[in-house]
C-alpha cells in the first residue's frame, strides 16, 4: 500500500533507502522542526479560538479543520 507512488523512505531498502534518506534529510532538520512546531502551535491556537465562540451546539467537521490546519502550517 505504501508503494502506490513508487519507492519511498518508508518502503525502500539498501541503496535505494540511502538515496531516499539523502533526499529527505535536508528539509527535515532541527531548525525547521522547531519552526514547524511553533507554527503548528500558533495555528492550532487560532483554530481553537474559532471553536470557542461557536456556542450554538452545531457539530464541526474535525477532518476539515485538521486539513485546513495542516495546509496552513505547510504554507
Secondary structure, DSSP 8 states (H G I E B T S, - for coil): -TTTTS--TTT--HHHHHHHHHHHHTTS-HHHHHHHHHHHHHHHHHHHHHHHT--S-----HHHHHHHHHHHHH-
